[in-house]
Amino acid sequence: MRVISNPVLQFLAAALLVLVVIAFGTGRLSAQAANEEAIADSRAITRVLAASVAEPALPRGLITGRPGALDRFDRAVLDRLLVDDVQRIKIWDASGRIVYSDETALIGEQFTLGDDERDVLQHGSTEAEMSDLSRPENRFEAGSGGLLEVYTRILSPEGEPLLFEVYFSAAQVADRKEAVFSAFRPITLGGLALLVVLTTPVLWVLMRRVQAGARARERLLRAAVDASDSERRRIARDLHDGVVQDLAGTSYAVTAVADTLRADRPEASSRLSEAGDSLRTSLRSLRSLLVEIYPPELHTEGLAAALEDLVAQANGAGVEAVVSVRDVDAVDEDVVALVWRVAQEAVRNSLRHGAADRIDVTVDGRGGAVLLEVSDNGRGFEPGAVDATEHFGLRGLRDLIAEAGARLDVRSSPGAGTTVRLEVDVA
Amino acid sequence: MNHTTAQNRGLTTRLAGAGTALVLAAGALTLTGGPALAKDGDVERSGSCSGGTSWKLKASPEDGRIEVEGEVDSNKNGQKWRWRLMHNGSRSARGKATTKPPSGSFEVRRVVVDLKGTDKLTFVARHPKSGEVCRGSVKF
């Protein structure tokens, strides 16, 4: 994932893609241009061979198949006709008979001429087309990998029109394509490659600066969070060591005085008892507030007490809250912290949204996993109507839950309360 | 030593020529003697001309064609001969040649088209001064 999100690699991948697209595009264009150029060249070569080599050397008697005429023509022109990429020569008469070919097995064979070939015989133009190598007259070229055939008209000494046909190798077209492509290559691919080479270091430096800036901002943010935590810890500690202790002492003292006066001054004793109760209620609320301000130092032994403090606010609000913790002695403190934070969110949401009158918090460390369940008997909600984890403010814990490999499940239905269930493997 | 060898060879040639003179008189086909068909291999025939000169004719396959080699050995240097090569009765090539040392012979080489079916190749050489004619054929 880190590799995929690296901007430099993303840039290089995009540049590579562009290079491939341009190479493909220029390849197609150059192939098209090369085809046209190769065909034009082949037409020109065919016309030259016909006019300057074949036609002047045609002896009388060739068109009637006289062997001596064939021999003389073959010896006179064979080496001069099979030049460059010329793969095959055929000379046809108007009936479709091959009167001469460098492939002597074809001489004298009869085939059907196409419309284009008959048209050239009649009007004398020069035509070109890809050879159909499946045709019987092309059986000797079947394995040549593609041929371009060009034909034009020549006249025998007897005045008979003949079709002079030259077959060129497809390799010539490939060579032309490479020649055209190589002309464009320095401008297109070379230019783009140079641009990539020049911009990659610049992008690399920019990315390093951005990353350094991000790290600096993260450090500042972490320092701010640490400072806030430190301040909250200090306030919580001061309240716990000062006000909470004072209130606790005062409540015990008031209760003791109320007990002393119960026989002699029952009215005053009753009022003092009420005052003591009020002080204890305020003390629970204050402890819940302290838990909210800064979570306690969590460890396995203190998880039950921390959860008791967490639900103290529920008790103060008239909600019956029951905490049950068992078999978490060997559990890692990170898991304990996660359990506590999820429980904190779940209890908070039950009190805010659930309108419940009972909350059960259970933690069970048996079976190789720690299972937390926070369930209430409140109004619940419709599953699917909202994202439960979002609704319950557990979004902030998502990363922690994922990192711990834990599974979070929120179950609810209208009128049937809500159960938040966290399972963390500890084996 | 060389002189003796040349004499012996000349005698041998004359004896061979005398031996085949009757056959020559009977006609060229008798001289060439019905050669075997050999599209895949060489065909070689030899014989004597009308005046005691010997001839040799060889046909070999060559890339869809036939290489024809005709040789006339008169044992005399500087003789001017006219020759022609016939392919299925049609003139394929002709020319002039002079016998040269050390053997007093000349050789002609031509390539002809290998046609469908049997190709009959006939080599004819004539010495205008003496009127001697050499004629040999092979079928390929």
Interface residues (C-beta under 8 A of the other chain):
Chain A: G61 R66 P67 G68 A69 L70 D71 R72 D74 R75 E103 T104 A105 I107 G108
Chain B: G64 R65 M86 H87 N88 G89 S90 R91 S92 A93 R110 V111 V112 V113 D114 L115 K116 D119
